[in-house]
Amino acid sequence: MCNISFIITTFNSENHIRTTVNNIKCQSGCALYRNDVEVLFIDDGSSDATPNILRDSFLDYDNVRIIRNDQNQGAGYSRNIGLEHASGRYVLFLDCDDIYHPDMFDLCARLASCIDIDILFYKSVRVDLRINIESGVHYPIFDKFKAGEIFSACDIREHVLNSATWWSWDRLIRREFINGQNIRFQEIRSSEDLFFNASLFMLADKISYIDNFLIHHVDNRSGSVSNSREKSFDCCILAVEKVKEFLLEKNLYFSRRVDFFDYIIGFLNWHLESINGNAYFPLFDMVKKYLLENIDGLDGIRPENRETYALISKTQSFEYLSYLKSKFYLEREVYKITNEYLRKNLKGENG
């Protein structure tokens, strides 16, 4: 058993996979030559040169394995395959188009050798290619707890599902903890990581974080899963249904009912705001139906989500779309004014 398994999924990634390969090969601490590190690439049935590039790039590395799916199955399926093959004490699920800090592999391997907690978060930066903006990711747990402090979901009295974001690329998870809980990714085309990460967070006895920024996560890259959600728009409903099922099974639903209501309003509304094309209309109908059938009270719901729920429940799809467009243009104008103000002030400070 090694200390850490880096599980990286790929699919038709030839346009950027060489950058990722170089990023990994340039990791400090001779990470790719160490016995305590393994890298598992799970190629999800690529039809381009991705598998060949990976194979040729890592021929001389015994601790790098390339596993291919016979056909495209989605990120959830591929991560589950990676988990089956992993031998690390901890696992870290990465996207192949992100930018890894040069010390990431070395630091994570050293941490994985000495910590004894279930989930360890690190800090990250999001890079939006559409508007060329970088922004640090900040979670409420960073305000509530100190770096290195050990806590659990039981220490978070309200809004537990909004304590972090339920993607996979900014946390180490103890493999025996995952297997002991028998938790796996949903094998759906998008939102596959919500249930996996949220449920593990709710069940973990020991959670902590470090202040180190170890990854730049790339958003809005052409061809990414997030940009093709119109083909799998119903997955967000399947994801929240799975979380509710989990809460009921673990007898957590009654105590976390308000948290669940608050979270799903924001989560499903984000999908309405960001979906592309005509998929918006059937998605709106599904979201409205799900919220009306599942939310039986608004006590404890944050004001912005109460307003969102009221709007969705009382409007039709085209009316809500008009509202979202108005909101978008207003936010864009505020963003433009703020940027201009900052640009002028920065120019003044620099003379």
MITIKOL-963112 format. One record per residue (C-alpha): residue number from 1; residue in one letter; x, y, z. Coordinates in Angstrom, 1 decimal, padded with zeros to 4 digits. Layout:
@pos:NUM; code:A; xx:X; yy:Y; zz:Z .
...
//
This chain:
@pos:1; code:M; xx:000.0; yy:000.0; zz:000.0 .
@pos:2; code:C; xx:001.3; yy:003.5; zz:-000.9 .
@pos:3; code:N; xx:000.5; yy:006.7; zz:000.9 .
@pos:4; code:I; xx:-001.7; yy:008.3; zz:-001.8 .
@pos:5; code:S; xx:-003.4; yy:007.5; zz:-005.1 .
@pos:6; code:F; xx:-004.0; yy:010.4; zz:-007.5 .
@pos:7; code:I; xx:-007.0; yy:009.4; zz:-009.6 .
@pos:8; code:I; xx:-007.3; yy:011.4; zz:-012.8 .
@pos:9; code:T; xx:-010.1; yy:011.0; zz:-015.3 .
@pos:10; code:T; xx:-009.7; yy:011.8; zz:-019.0 .
@pos:11; code:F; xx:-011.9; yy:011.9; zz:-022.1 .
@pos:12; code:N; xx:-010.9; yy:013.3; zz:-025.5 .
@pos:13; code:S; xx:-008.4; yy:015.5; zz:-023.8 .
@pos:14; code:E; xx:-005.7; yy:015.7; zz:-026.4 .
@pos:15; code:N; xx:-005.8; yy:019.5; zz:-026.6 .
@pos:16; code:H; xx:-004.6; yy:020.0; zz:-023.1 .
@pos:17; code:I; xx:-003.4; yy:016.6; zz:-021.8 .
@pos:18; code:R; xx:000.3; yy:017.3; zz:-022.7 .
@pos:19; code:T; xx:000.2; yy:020.3; zz:-020.4 .
@pos:20; code:T; xx:-001.2; yy:018.1; zz:-017.6 .
@pos:21; code:V; xx:001.5; yy:015.5; zz:-018.3 .
@pos:22; code:N; xx:004.3; yy:018.2; zz:-018.0 .
@pos:23; code:N; xx:002.6; yy:019.6; zz:-014.9 .
@pos:24; code:I; xx:002.8; yy:016.1; zz:-013.3 .
@pos:25; code:K; xx:006.4; yy:015.4; zz:-014.4 .
@pos:26; code:C; xx:007.5; yy:018.7; zz:-013.0 .
@pos:27; code:Q; xx:006.2; yy:018.0; zz:-009.5 .
@pos:28; code:S; xx:008.7; yy:018.6; zz:-006.8 .
@pos:29; code:G; xx:010.2; yy:015.9; zz:-004.5 .
@pos:30; code:C; xx:010.7; yy:013.4; zz:-007.4 .
@pos:31; code:A; xx:007.1; yy:012.4; zz:-006.8 .
@pos:32; code:L; xx:006.8; yy:010.1; zz:-009.8 .
@pos:33; code:Y; xx:009.8; yy:008.1; zz:-008.7 .
@pos:34; code:R; xx:008.6; yy:007.4; zz:-005.2 .
@pos:35; code:N; xx:007.1; yy:004.2; zz:-003.9 .
@pos:36; code:D; xx:004.6; yy:006.1; zz:-001.7 .
@pos:37; code:V; xx:002.8; yy:007.7; zz:-004.7 .
@pos:38; code:E; xx:000.7; yy:006.3; zz:-007.5 .
@pos:39; code:V; xx:-001.1; yy:008.0; zz:-010.4 .
@pos:40; code:L; xx:-004.1; yy:006.3; zz:-012.0 .
@pos:41; code:F; xx:-005.4; yy:007.7; zz:-015.2 .
@pos:42; code:I; xx:-008.8; yy:006.4; zz:-016.0 .
@pos:43; code:D; xx:-009.5; yy:007.2; zz:-019.7 .
@pos:44; code:D; xx:-013.2; yy:007.1; zz:-020.3 .
@pos:45; code:G; xx:-013.3; yy:005.7; zz:-023.8 .
@pos:46; code:S; xx:-011.5; yy:008.5; zz:-025.6 .
@pos:47; code:S; xx:-011.7; yy:008.5; zz:-029.4 .
@pos:48; code:D; xx:-008.8; yy:010.9; zz:-029.9 .
@pos:49; code:A; xx:-005.1; yy:010.6; zz:-029.1 .
@pos:50; code:T; xx:-005.4; yy:010.9; zz:-025.4 .
@pos:51; code:P; xx:-004.6; yy:007.3; zz:-024.5 .
@pos:52; code:N; xx:-001.6; yy:007.2; zz:-026.8 .
@pos:53; code:I; xx:-000.2; yy:010.5; zz:-025.4 .
@pos:54; code:L; xx:-000.5; yy:009.1; zz:-021.9 .
@pos:55; code:R; xx:001.0; yy:005.8; zz:-022.7 .
@pos:56; code:D; xx:004.0; yy:007.3; zz:-024.5 .
@pos:57; code:S; xx:004.5; yy:010.0; zz:-021.8 .
@pos:58; code:F; xx:004.7; yy:007.6; zz:-018.9 .
@pos:59; code:L; xx:006.4; yy:004.5; zz:-020.3 .
@pos:60; code:D; xx:009.3; yy:004.8; zz:-017.9 .
@pos:61; code:Y; xx:007.2; yy:005.3; zz:-014.7 .
@pos:62; code:D; xx:006.2; yy:002.2; zz:-012.8 .
@pos:63; code:N; xx:003.8; yy:004.0; zz:-010.5 .
@pos:64; code:V; xx:001.7; yy:005.5; zz:-013.3 .
@pos:65; code:R; xx:-001.1; yy:003.3; zz:-014.6 .
@pos:66; code:I; xx:-003.4; yy:004.0; zz:-017.5 .
@pos:67; code:I; xx:-006.8; yy:002.2; zz:-017.3 .
@pos:68; code:R; xx:-009.2; yy:002.5; zz:-020.3 .
@pos:69; code:N; xx:-012.9; yy:002.1; zz:-020.3 .
@pos:70; code:D; xx:-014.2; yy:000.2; zz:-023.3 .
@pos:71; code:Q; xx:-016.8; yy:003.0; zz:-023.9 .
@pos:72; code:N; xx:-017.6; yy:006.4; zz:-022.5 .
@pos:73; code:Q; xx:-019.4; yy:005.9; zz:-019.2 .
@pos:74; code:G; xx:-019.0; yy:009.3; zz:-017.4 .
@pos:75; code:A; xx:-016.8; yy:010.7; zz:-014.6 .
@pos:76; code:G; xx:-018.7; yy:008.9; zz:-011.8 .
@pos:77; code:Y; xx:-018.2; yy:005.5; zz:-013.3 .
@pos:78; code:S; xx:-014.5; yy:006.3; zz:-014.1 .
@pos:79; code:R; xx:-013.8; yy:007.5; zz:-010.6 .
@pos:80; code:N; xx:-015.3; yy:004.3; zz:-009.2 .
@pos:81; code:I; xx:-013.0; yy:002.3; zz:-011.4 .
@pos:82; code:G; xx:-010.1; yy:004.3; zz:-010.1 .
@pos:83; code:L; xx:-011.1; yy:003.7; zz:-006.6 .
@pos:84; code:E; xx:-011.3; yy:-000.1; zz:-007.2 .
@pos:85; code:H; xx:-007.7; yy:000.0; zz:-008.5 .
@pos:86; code:A; xx:-006.3; yy:002.4; zz:-005.9 .
@pos:87; code:S; xx:-003.9; yy:001.1; zz:-003.2 .
@pos:88; code:G; xx:-003.2; yy:004.5; zz:-001.5 .
@pos:89; code:R; xx:-003.9; yy:005.2; zz:002.1 .
@pos:90; code:Y; xx:-005.6; yy:008.3; zz:000.8 .
@pos:91; code:V; xx:-007.1; yy:009.1; zz:-002.5 .
@pos:92; code:L; xx:-007.4; yy:012.4; zz:-004.4 .
@pos:93; code:F; xx:-009.7; yy:012.7; zz:-007.4 .
@pos:94; code:L; xx:-008.4; yy:015.2; zz:-009.9 .
@pos:95; code:D; xx:-009.6; yy:016.7; zz:-013.2 .
@pos:96; code:C; xx:-007.1; yy:016.4; zz:-016.1 .
@pos:97; code:D; xx:-007.5; yy:020.0; zz:-017.2 .
@pos:98; code:D; xx:-006.6; yy:021.6; zz:-013.9 .
@pos:99; code:I; xx:-003.3; yy:023.2; zz:-012.9 .
@pos:100; code:Y; xx:-001.6; yy:021.4; zz:-010.0 .
@pos:101; code:H; xx:000.8; yy:023.3; zz:-007.8 .
@pos:102; code:P; xx:004.3; yy:022.0; zz:-008.3 .
@pos:103; code:D; xx:004.4; yy:020.9; zz:-004.6 .
@pos:104; code:M; xx:001.0; yy:019.2; zz:-004.6 .
@pos:105; code:F; xx:002.0; yy:015.6; zz:-005.1 .
@pos:106; code:D; xx:004.9; yy:015.8; zz:-002.6 .
@pos:107; code:L; xx:003.0; yy:017.6; zz:000.1 .
@pos:108; code:C; xx:-000.1; yy:015.4; zz:-000.2 .
@pos:109; code:A; xx:002.1; yy:012.3; zz:-000.1 .
@pos:110; code:R; xx:003.9; yy:013.5; zz:003.0 .
@pos:111; code:L; xx:000.6; yy:014.4; zz:004.7 .
@pos:112; code:A; xx:-001.0; yy:011.1; zz:003.8 .
@pos:113; code:S; xx:001.8; yy:009.3; zz:005.5 .
@pos:114; code:C; xx:001.2; yy:010.9; zz:008.9 .
@pos:115; code:I; xx:-002.4; yy:012.2; zz:009.3 .
@pos:116; code:D; xx:-005.2; yy:010.1; zz:010.8 .
@pos:117; code:I; xx:-008.3; yy:011.9; zz:009.7 .
@pos:118; code:D; xx:-011.1; yy:011.1; zz:007.2 .
@pos:119; code:I; xx:-011.1; yy:014.1; zz:005.0 .
@pos:120; code:L; xx:-008.4; yy:016.8; zz:004.6 .
@pos:121; code:F; xx:-009.3; yy:019.9; zz:002.5 .
@pos:122; code:Y; xx:-006.8; yy:022.3; zz:000.9 .
@pos:123; code:K; xx:-007.4; yy:025.6; zz:-000.7 .
@pos:124; code:S; xx:-007.8; yy:026.3; zz:-004.4 .
@pos:125; code:V; xx:-008.3; yy:028.9; zz:-007.0 .
@pos:126; code:R; xx:-011.0; yy:028.8; zz:-009.8 .
@pos:127; code:V; xx:-010.0; yy:030.0; zz:-013.3 .
@pos:128; code:D; xx:-012.9; yy:031.0; zz:-015.5 .
@pos:129; code:L; xx:-011.8; yy:030.8; zz:-019.1 .
@pos:130; code:R; xx:-014.9; yy:032.5; zz:-020.4 .
@pos:131; code:I; xx:-014.2; yy:035.8; zz:-018.6 .
@pos:132; code:N; xx:-010.5; yy:035.2; zz:-017.8 .
@pos:133; code:I; xx:-010.9; yy:035.7; zz:-014.1 .
@pos:134; code:E; xx:-009.3; yy:033.9; zz:-011.1 .
@pos:135; code:S; xx:-010.9; yy:033.8; zz:-007.7 .
@pos:136; code:G; xx:-010.0; yy:032.0; zz:-004.5 .
@pos:137; code:V; xx:-012.5; yy:029.3; zz:-003.3 .
@pos:138; code:H; xx:-013.6; yy:030.1; zz:000.2 .
@pos:139; code:Y; xx:-015.7; yy:027.8; zz:002.3 .
@pos:140; code:P; xx:-017.6; yy:028.6; zz:005.5 .
@pos:141; code:I; xx:-015.6; yy:025.9; zz:007.3 .
@pos:142; code:F; xx:-012.5; yy:028.1; zz:006.8 .
@pos:143; code:D; xx:-014.2; yy:030.8; zz:008.9 .
@pos:144; code:K; xx:-015.7; yy:028.5; zz:011.5 .
@pos:145; code:F; xx:-012.6; yy:026.4; zz:012.2 .
@pos:146; code:K; xx:-008.9; yy:027.1; zz:012.3 .
@pos:147; code:A; xx:-006.5; yy:025.4; zz:009.8 .
@pos:148; code:G; xx:-005.4; yy:022.1; zz:011.4 .
@pos:149; code:E; xx:-008.4; yy:022.0; zz:013.8 .
@pos:150; code:I; xx:-010.3; yy:018.7; zz:013.7 .
@pos:151; code:F; xx:-014.0; yy:018.8; zz:013.4 .
@pos:152; code:S; xx:-017.0; yy:016.9; zz:012.1 .
@pos:153; code:A; xx:-020.4; yy:017.7; zz:010.6 .
@pos:154; code:C; xx:-021.8; yy:017.4; zz:014.2 .
@pos:155; code:D; xx:-020.0; yy:020.6; zz:015.1 .
@pos:156; code:I; xx:-021.9; yy:022.5; zz:012.4 .
@pos:157; code:R; xx:-025.3; yy:023.3; zz:013.8 .
@pos:158; code:E; xx:-026.9; yy:024.7; zz:010.6 .
@pos:159; code:H; xx:-026.4; yy:025.0; zz:006.9 .
@pos:160; code:V; xx:-024.1; yy:021.9; zz:007.0 .
@pos:161; code:L; xx:-024.7; yy:021.2; zz:003.3 .
@pos:162; code:N; xx:-023.4; yy:024.7; zz:002.5 .
@pos:163; code:S; xx:-020.3; yy:024.3; zz:004.6 .
@pos:164; code:A; xx:-018.2; yy:023.4; zz:001.5 .
@pos:165; code:T; xx:-018.8; yy:022.6; zz:-002.2 .
@pos:166; code:W; xx:-019.2; yy:018.9; zz:-003.1 .
@pos:167; code:W; xx:-016.8; yy:018.5; zz:-005.9 .
@pos:168; code:S; xx:-013.8; yy:016.2; zz:-005.6 .
@pos:169; code:W; xx:-010.5; yy:018.0; zz:-006.5 .
@pos:170; code:D; xx:-009.7; yy:019.9; zz:-003.3 .
@pos:171; code:R; xx:-009.6; yy:017.2; zz:-000.7 .
@pos:172; code:L; xx:-007.8; yy:014.0; zz:000.4 .
@pos:173; code:I; xx:-010.1; yy:011.2; zz:001.6 .
@pos:174; code:R; xx:-009.0; yy:008.2; zz:003.5 .
@pos:175; code:R; xx:-009.6; yy:005.1; zz:001.3 .
@pos:176; code:E; xx:-010.6; yy:002.8; zz:004.2 .
@pos:177; code:F; xx:-013.1; yy:005.3; zz:005.3 .
@pos:178; code:I; xx:-014.7; yy:005.4; zz:001.9 .
@pos:179; code:N; xx:-014.8; yy:001.6; zz:001.6 .
@pos:180; code:G; xx:-016.0; yy:001.2; zz:005.2 .
@pos:181; code:Q; xx:-019.0; yy:003.4; zz:004.4 .
@pos:182; code:N; xx:-019.6; yy:001.7; zz:001.1 .
@pos:183; code:I; xx:-020.0; yy:005.0; zz:-000.7 .
@pos:184; code:R; xx:-019.4; yy:005.4; zz:-004.4 .
@pos:185; code:F; xx:-020.0; yy:008.1; zz:-007.0 .
@pos:186; code:Q; xx:-023.3; yy:008.2; zz:-008.7 .
@pos:187; code:E; xx:-022.9; yy:006.9; zz:-012.2 .
@pos:188; code:I; xx:-024.7; yy:009.7; zz:-013.9 .
@pos:189; code:R; xx:-023.4; yy:012.2; zz:-016.5 .
@pos:190; code:S; xx:-023.2; yy:015.3; zz:-014.3 .
@pos:191; code:S; xx:-023.6; yy:016.2; zz:-010.6 .
@pos:192; code:E; xx:-022.1; yy:012.8; zz:-010.0 .
@pos:193; code:D; xx:-019.9; yy:014.0; zz:-007.1 .
@pos:194; code:L; xx:-022.7; yy:015.6; zz:-004.9 .
@pos:195; code:F; xx:-023.8; yy:012.5; zz:-003.1 .
@pos:196; code:F; xx:-020.3; yy:011.0; zz:-002.8 .
@pos:197; code:N; xx:-018.7; yy:014.1; zz:-001.2 .
@pos:198; code:A; xx:-021.7; yy:015.4; zz:000.8 .
@pos:199; code:S; xx:-022.4; yy:012.0; zz:002.3 .
@pos:200; code:L; xx:-018.8; yy:011.3; zz:003.3 .
@pos:201; code:F; xx:-018.6; yy:014.8; zz:004.9 .
@pos:202; code:M; xx:-021.8; yy:014.0; zz:006.9 .
@pos:203; code:L; xx:-020.4; yy:010.7; zz:008.1 .
@pos:204; code:A; xx:-016.7; yy:011.7; zz:008.8 .
@pos:205; code:D; xx:-015.6; yy:011.8; zz:012.4 .
@pos:206; code:K; xx:-012.4; yy:013.7; zz:011.7 .
@pos:207; code:I; xx:-012.2; yy:016.6; zz:009.1 .
@pos:208; code:S; xx:-009.7; yy:019.3; zz:008.8 .
@pos:209; code:Y; xx:-008.0; yy:021.6; zz:006.3 .
@pos:210; code:I; xx:-004.7; yy:023.2; zz:005.5 .
@pos:211; code:D; xx:-004.1; yy:026.8; zz:004.3 .
@pos:212; code:N; xx:-002.0; yy:025.8; zz:001.3 .
@pos:213; code:F; xx:-003.4; yy:026.6; zz:-002.2 .
@pos:214; code:L; xx:-002.6; yy:023.5; zz:-004.2 .
@pos:215; code:I; xx:-004.7; yy:023.7; zz:-007.4 .
@pos:216; code:H; xx:-006.1; yy:026.0; zz:-010.0 .
@pos:217; code:H; xx:-009.4; yy:024.6; zz:-011.1 .
@pos:218; code:V; xx:-010.4; yy:025.4; zz:-014.7 .
@pos:219; code:D; xx:-014.0; yy:026.3; zz:-015.5 .
@pos:220; code:N; xx:-015.8; yy:026.8; zz:-018.8 .
@pos:221; code:R; xx:-013.4; yy:025.0; zz:-020.9 .
@pos:222; code:S; xx:-014.9; yy:024.0; zz:-024.3 .
@pos:223; code:G; xx:-016.1; yy:020.4; zz:-024.3 .
@pos:224; code:S; xx:-016.1; yy:020.0; zz:-020.5 .
@pos:225; code:V; xx:-018.9; yy:018.2; zz:-018.7 .
@pos:226; code:S; xx:-020.1; yy:021.4; zz:-017.2 .
@pos:227; code:N; xx:-020.5; yy:022.8; zz:-020.7 .
@pos:228; code:S; xx:-022.6; yy:019.9; zz:-021.9 .
@pos:229; code:R; xx:-025.1; yy:019.6; zz:-019.1 .
@pos:230; code:E; xx:-028.0; yy:020.3; zz:-021.5 .
@pos:231; code:K; xx:-027.7; yy:016.7; zz:-022.6 .
@pos:232; code:S; xx:-028.0; yy:015.5; zz:-019.0 .
@pos:233; code:F; xx:-030.0; yy:018.2; zz:-017.4 .
@pos:234; code:D; xx:-032.0; yy:015.9; zz:-015.2 .
@pos:235; code:C; xx:-028.9; yy:014.6; zz:-013.3 .
@pos:236; code:C; xx:-029.2; yy:017.5; zz:-010.8 .
@pos:237; code:I; xx:-032.5; yy:016.1; zz:-009.7 .
@pos:238; code:L; xx:-031.2; yy:012.5; zz:-009.5 .
@pos:239; code:A; xx:-028.3; yy:013.9; zz:-007.3 .
@pos:240; code:V; xx:-030.5; yy:015.7; zz:-004.8 .
@pos:241; code:E; xx:-032.8; yy:012.7; zz:-004.6 .
@pos:242; code:K; xx:-029.8; yy:010.5; zz:-003.8 .
@pos:243; code:V; xx:-028.8; yy:012.9; zz:-001.0 .
@pos:244; code:K; xx:-032.3; yy:012.8; zz:000.5 .
@pos:245; code:E; xx:-032.3; yy:009.0; zz:000.3 .
@pos:246; code:F; xx:-029.0; yy:009.0; zz:002.2 .
@pos:247; code:L; xx:-030.2; yy:011.3; zz:004.9 .
@pos:248; code:L; xx:-033.3; yy:009.2; zz:005.4 .
@pos:249; code:E; xx:-031.3; yy:006.0; zz:005.5 .
@pos:250; code:K; xx:-028.9; yy:007.4; zz:008.1 .
@pos:251; code:N; xx:-031.7; yy:008.9; zz:010.2 .
@pos:252; code:L; xx:-030.3; yy:012.4; zz:009.6 .
@pos:253; code:Y; xx:-033.2; yy:013.8; zz:007.6 .
@pos:254; code:F; xx:-035.3; yy:015.1; zz:010.5 .
@pos:255; code:S; xx:-032.3; yy:016.9; zz:012.1 .
@pos:256; code:R; xx:-031.0; yy:018.2; zz:008.8 .
@pos:257; code:R; xx:-034.2; yy:018.8; zz:006.9 .
@pos:258; code:V; xx:-033.9; yy:022.6; zz:006.9 .
@pos:259; code:D; xx:-030.3; yy:022.3; zz:005.8 .
@pos:260; code:F; xx:-031.4; yy:020.1; zz:002.9 .
@pos:261; code:F; xx:-034.2; yy:022.4; zz:001.8 .
@pos:262; code:D; xx:-031.9; yy:025.5; zz:001.9 .
@pos:263; code:Y; xx:-029.2; yy:023.6; zz:-000.1 .
@pos:264; code:I; xx:-031.3; yy:022.2; zz:-002.8 .
@pos:265; code:I; xx:-033.0; yy:025.6; zz:-003.6 .
@pos:266; code:G; xx:-029.6; yy:027.1; zz:-004.2 .
@pos:267; code:F; xx:-028.2; yy:024.1; zz:-006.0 .
@pos:268; code:L; xx:-031.1; yy:023.6; zz:-008.4 .
@pos:269; code:N; xx:-031.4; yy:027.3; zz:-009.0 .
@pos:270; code:W; xx:-027.7; yy:027.4; zz:-010.0 .
@pos:271; code:H; xx:-028.5; yy:024.7; zz:-012.6 .
@pos:272; code:L; xx:-031.3; yy:026.9; zz:-014.0 .
@pos:273; code:E; xx:-029.0; yy:029.9; zz:-014.1 .
@pos:274; code:S; xx:-026.2; yy:028.1; zz:-015.9 .
@pos:275; code:I; xx:-027.9; yy:025.6; zz:-018.2 .
@pos:276; code:N; xx:-027.5; yy:026.1; zz:-022.0 .
@pos:277; code:G; xx:-030.0; yy:025.9; zz:-024.7 .
@pos:278; code:N; xx:-033.6; yy:024.6; zz:-024.8 .
@pos:279; code:A; xx:-032.9; yy:022.2; zz:-021.9 .
@pos:280; code:Y; xx:-033.7; yy:025.1; zz:-019.6 .
@pos:281; code:F; xx:-037.4; yy:024.6; zz:-020.1 .
@pos:282; code:P; xx:-037.9; yy:021.0; zz:-019.2 .
@pos:283; code:L; xx:-035.3; yy:021.5; zz:-016.3 .
@pos:284; code:F; xx:-037.4; yy:024.4; zz:-014.9 .
@pos:285; code:D; xx:-040.5; yy:022.2; zz:-014.9 .
@pos:286; code:M; xx:-038.6; yy:019.4; zz:-013.1 .
@pos:287; code:V; xx:-037.1; yy:021.8; zz:-010.6 .
@pos:288; code:K; xx:-040.4; yy:023.5; zz:-009.8 .
@pos:289; code:K; xx:-042.1; yy:020.1; zz:-009.4 .
@pos:290; code:Y; xx:-039.4; yy:018.8; zz:-007.2 .
@pos:291; code:L; xx:-039.3; yy:021.8; zz:-004.9 .
@pos:292; code:L; xx:-043.1; yy:022.0; zz:-004.5 .
@pos:293; code:E; xx:-043.2; yy:018.3; zz:-003.7 .
@pos:294; code:N; xx:-040.3; yy:018.2; zz:-001.3 .
@pos:295; code:I; xx:-040.2; yy:021.5; zz:000.6 .
@pos:296; code:D; xx:-042.9; yy:021.7; zz:003.2 .
@pos:297; code:G; xx:-041.8; yy:024.9; zz:005.1 .
@pos:298; code:L; xx:-039.4; yy:027.8; zz:004.8 .
@pos:299; code:D; xx:-038.6; yy:028.4; zz:008.4 .
@pos:300; code:G; xx:-034.8; yy:028.6; zz:008.8 .
@pos:301; code:I; xx:-034.2; yy:029.1; zz:005.0 .
@pos:302; code:R; xx:-031.9; yy:031.9; zz:004.1 .
@pos:303; code:P; xx:-033.7; yy:035.0; zz:002.7 .
@pos:304; code:E; xx:-032.2; yy:034.8; zz:-000.8 .
@pos:305; code:N; xx:-033.4; yy:031.1; zz:-001.1 .
@pos:306; code:R; xx:-036.8; yy:031.9; zz:000.3 .
@pos:307; code:E; xx:-037.1; yy:034.5; zz:-002.5 .
@pos:308; code:T; xx:-035.9; yy:032.1; zz:-005.1 .
@pos:309; code:Y; xx:-038.3; yy:029.4; zz:-004.0 .
@pos:310; code:A; xx:-041.2; yy:031.9; zz:-004.1 .
@pos:311; code:L; xx:-040.3; yy:033.0; zz:-007.6 .
@pos:312; code:I; xx:-039.9; yy:029.5; zz:-009.0 .
@pos:313; code:S; xx:-043.1; yy:028.2; zz:-007.4 .
@pos:314; code:K; xx:-045.2; yy:031.1; zz:-008.7 .
@pos:315; code:T; xx:-043.9; yy:031.6; zz:-012.2 .
@pos:316; code:Q; xx:-043.7; yy:029.8; zz:-015.5 .
@pos:317; code:S; xx:-040.5; yy:028.9; zz:-017.2 .
@pos:318; code:F; xx:-040.4; yy:031.8; zz:-019.6 .
@pos:319; code:E; xx:-041.2; yy:034.3; zz:-016.8 .
@pos:320; code:Y; xx:-038.4; yy:033.0; zz:-014.7 .
@pos:321; code:L; xx:-036.0; yy:033.0; zz:-017.6 .
@pos:322; code:S; xx:-036.8; yy:036.7; zz:-018.1 .
@pos:323; code:Y; xx:-036.0; yy:037.3; zz:-014.4 .
@pos:324; code:L; xx:-032.7; yy:035.4; zz:-014.8 .
@pos:325; code:K; xx:-031.7; yy:037.4; zz:-017.8 .
@pos:326; code:S; xx:-032.4; yy:040.7; zz:-016.0 .
@pos:327; code:K; xx:-030.4; yy:039.5; zz:-013.0 .
@pos:328; code:F; xx:-027.5; yy:038.5; zz:-015.3 .
@pos:329; code:Y; xx:-027.4; yy:041.9; zz:-017.1 .
@pos:330; code:L; xx:-027.5; yy:043.8; zz:-013.8 .
@pos:331; code:E; xx:-024.7; yy:041.7; zz:-012.3 .
@pos:332; code:R; xx:-022.7; yy:042.1; zz:-015.4 .
@pos:333; code:E; xx:-023.1; yy:045.9; zz:-015.2 .
@pos:334; code:V; xx:-022.1; yy:045.9; zz:-011.5 .
@pos:335; code:Y; xx:-019.1; yy:043.7; zz:-012.4 .
@pos:336; code:K; xx:-018.1; yy:046.1; zz:-015.2 .
@pos:337; code:I; xx:-018.3; yy:049.2; zz:-012.9 .
@pos:338; code:T; xx:-016.4; yy:047.5; zz:-010.1 .
@pos:339; code:N; xx:-013.6; yy:046.4; zz:-012.5 .
@pos:340; code:E; xx:-013.3; yy:049.9; zz:-013.9 .
@pos:341; code:Y; xx:-013.1; yy:051.3; zz:-010.4 .
@pos:342; code:L; xx:-010.4; yy:048.9; zz:-009.4 .
@pos:343; code:R; xx:-008.5; yy:049.4; zz:-012.6 .
@pos:344; code:K; xx:-008.4; yy:053.2; zz:-012.1 .
@pos:345; code:N; xx:-007.4; yy:052.9; zz:-008.5 .
@pos:346; code:L; xx:-004.6; yy:050.4; zz:-009.3 .
@pos:347; code:K; xx:-003.4; yy:052.7; zz:-012.0 .
@pos:348; code:G; xx:-003.4; yy:055.6; zz:-009.6 .
@pos:349; code:E; xx:-001.4; yy:053.6; zz:-007.0 .
@pos:350; code:N; xx:001.2; yy:052.7; zz:-009.6 .
@pos:351; code:G; xx:001.6; yy:056.3; zz:-010.7 .
//
